[in-house]
Amino acid sequence: MPLQCCTEGVCLVHSDLALGFLLVLLAALLQGTFVLPMTLVRQWSWEHTWATFSLLGMLAFNWMITLLLVPNIFTVYGASPARDLAVLAIFGLGWGVGAVLFGLGMNRLGMALGYPIIMGLIASLGVLIPLLVFFPQTLLTTKGLVLLVGTVLVIFGIVLCSVAGSRRAPSGSKSIATHSRAFRAGLAVAMLAGALSCLPNVGMAFGGNVIRSAETLGVSQALSGNTVWALLFTLGFVANLAYCLYLMLRNNTLGQYWPLFISLSIVVGNLWGLWRGEWQGAPAAARRLLNLGLLVLIVAVIAVALSNSF
């Protein structure tokens, strides 16, 4: 009888690692690609495409996934300290402003230059700030020193990208001065976006009480973090939508967006109805039909958005 190559426990660990790696790979692929569709839209302004991203990514799909994985999330919030929820709400609004600046920075600098600058700042500051706030004594340990070196490298990389960007205009071009001013403005926006966009990472460090409340109420450790993400992204959506609506009203382009607003208002209305418990006790078949209807509406919203690229 052949020897088993691993025990059941070891196999489970390997399986979890493989699944975790695949999820990280998928997340990286989606994170690196989500701005790409904006470059294909021709008849909408920036505020239309960014509002679509905010509505779908930060609100609709956010709450569909959250309610699926943590159906008792509002009970969790009720059991959490109000101060902690307020702090997370402030971080969410700050991140929302950072997300707006993220979109503006990408629009000004392009994906090749804007993405590494913003994501580099998010990666370094998102770890460095919680370390400084909660564990300052570890700053001079190996972990802290490696993190500081990484942050210095991020800054050095930004300097290199800045120099490259400033030289992107063809030599002898009459628009070099104009390009330089526009580039400096775009760089400032991107750096501020990176600083504010790290707030969800900081928020997770401040969300320990909310996470513990979720676990006390039976939410698994793997899913309890979604209670923090849901709140952060919802408040982030508020900041993003407010700015996009401001641009639409200022530019008198709200009418171009009307069919999308109608479709999404139906989705949001259904989500509020679910939150109020209107479907509690409903047969499973009816709930599945409702979920299918919501999915069809979201597909319709995407179709409306895509139609503007043709």
Secondary structure, DSSP 4 states (H G I P E B T S, - for coil): -PPPSS-HHHHHHHHHHHHHHHHHHHHHHHHHHTTGGGGG--SS-HHHHHHHHIIIIIIIHHHHHHHHH-TTHHHHHHHS-HHHHHHHHHHHHHHHHHHHHHHHHHHHH-HHHHHHHHHHHHHHHHHHHHHHHH-GGGTTSHHHHHHHHHHHHHHHHHHHHHHHHHT-SPTT-TTHHHHHHHHHHHHHHHHHHHHHHTHHHHHHHH-HHHHHHHHHTT--TTTTTHHHHHHHHHHHHHHHHHHHHHHHHHHT-GGGGHHHHHHHHHHHHHHHHHHTTTTTT--HHHHHHHHHHHHHHHHHHHHHHHHTT-
